[in-house]
Amino acid sequence: MAIPYWQRFIGLIIYMLPWSDAIPFGRNLFIEFPLLQWLTIPAIPLIIVRQYIPFGGLLLFFILFLAVIRNPNMPYFIRFNTLQALLIDIGMILITYACEIFFKAIGDGLTIRTLSSTIVITMLTIIIFATSQCLQGKEPDLPGISEAVKMQL
């Protein structure tokens, strides 16, 4: 059965959630390559929600989890992509906390900039793959994450 275009578009949009968490790691990369800053534009609405609404990230998480993932009336394709994006986002948040501890202990140097750039490029690769699969109407198959999503749904 073909996935309607509106579901594909929503699946594409939902992957901006983990991308918005990865953008702060790209500060040095975006300075070095200014054209890459254009890739941050789709995530700006989520960044604004998180910054200007108290507990915006937590509120957004609960809204997506309760209103989309746990709603059996929502199409499976949207629920699958939302849960997968939330799991990627949780992983990104854990990486953020680990890096804050690690960066404070070591300082700012070439190793830290390289690690930050690697995190951004990895997340960008995941997001490009997932969004391209959504546009084609396929479920993005990310090893480990997709299996966990299928077990939950």
JOMO-V347019 format. One record per residue. N is the residue number from 1. SS is DSSP state (a for helix, b for strand, c for the rest). PHI is phi as a letter, one per 40 degrees, with the letter a starting at -180 (none if undefined). OMEGA is omega as a letter, one per 20 degrees, with the letter a starting at -180 (none if undefined). Layout:
N_SS_PHI_OMEGA ; N_SS_PHI_OMEGA
This chain:
1_c_none_a ; 2_c_c_r ; 3_c_c_r ; 4_c_c_a ; 5_a_c_a ; 6_a_c_r ; 7_a_c_r ; 8_a_c_a ; 9_a_c_r ; 10_a_c_r ; 11_a_c_r ; 12_a_c_a ; 13_a_c_a ; 14_a_c_r ; 15_c_c_r ; 16_a_c_r ; 17_a_c_r ; 18_a_c_r ; 19_a_c_r ; 20_a_c_r ; 21_a_c_a ; 22_a_c_a ; 23_a_d_r ; 24_a_d_r ; 25_a_c_a ; 26_a_c_a ; 27_a_d_a ; 28_a_c_r ; 29_a_c_r ; 30_a_c_r ; 31_a_c_a ; 32_a_c_a ; 33_c_b_a ; 34_a_c_r ; 35_a_c_r ; 36_a_c_r ; 37_a_c_r ; 38_a_c_a ; 39_a_c_a ; 40_a_c_a ; 41_a_d_a ; 42_a_c_a ; 43_a_c_a ; 44_a_d_r ; 45_a_d_r ; 46_a_c_r ; 47_a_c_r ; 48_a_c_r ; 49_a_c_a ; 50_a_c_a ; 51_a_c_a ; 52_a_b_r ; 53_c_b_r ; 54_c_d_a ; 55_c_f_a ; 56_a_c_r ; 57_a_c_r ; 58_a_c_r ; 59_a_c_r ; 60_a_c_r ; 61_a_d_a ; 62_a_c_r ; 63_a_c_a ; 64_a_c_a ; 65_a_c_a ; 66_a_c_a ; 67_a_c_a ; 68_a_b_a ; 69_a_c_a ; 70_c_c_r ; 71_c_c_a ; 72_c_c_r ; 73_c_c_r ; 74_c_c_r ; 75_c_c_a ; 76_a_d_a ; 77_a_d_r ; 78_a_c_r ; 79_a_c_r ; 80_a_c_a ; 81_a_c_r ; 82_a_c_r ; 83_a_c_r ; 84_a_c_r ; 85_a_c_r ; 86_a_c_r ; 87_a_c_r ; 88_a_c_r ; 89_a_c_r ; 90_a_c_r ; 91_a_c_r ; 92_a_c_r ; 93_a_c_r ; 94_a_c_r ; 95_a_c_r ; 96_a_c_r ; 97_a_c_r ; 98_a_c_a ; 99_a_c_r ; 100_a_c_r ; 101_a_c_a ; 102_a_c_a ; 103_a_c_r ; 104_a_c_a ; 105_a_c_a ; 106_a_c_a ; 107_c_h_a ; 108_c_b_a ; 109_c_a_a ; 110_a_c_a ; 111_a_c_a ; 112_a_c_r ; 113_a_c_r ; 114_a_c_r ; 115_a_c_r ; 116_a_c_r ; 117_a_c_r ; 118_a_c_r ; 119_a_c_a ; 120_a_c_a ; 121_a_c_r ; 122_a_c_r ; 123_a_c_r ; 124_a_c_r ; 125_a_c_r ; 126_a_c_a ; 127_a_c_r ; 128_a_c_r ; 129_a_c_a ; 130_a_c_a ; 131_a_c_r ; 132_a_c_r ; 133_a_c_r ; 134_a_c_r ; 135_a_c_r ; 136_c_c_a ; 137_c_g_r ; 138_c_b_r ; 139_c_c_r ; 140_c_c_a ; 141_c_c_r ; 142_c_c_a ; 143_c_d_r ; 144_c_g_a ; 145_a_c_a ; 146_a_c_r ; 147_a_c_r ; 148_a_c_r ; 149_a_c_a ; 150_a_c_r ; 151_a_c_a ; 152_a_c_a ; 153_c_c_none
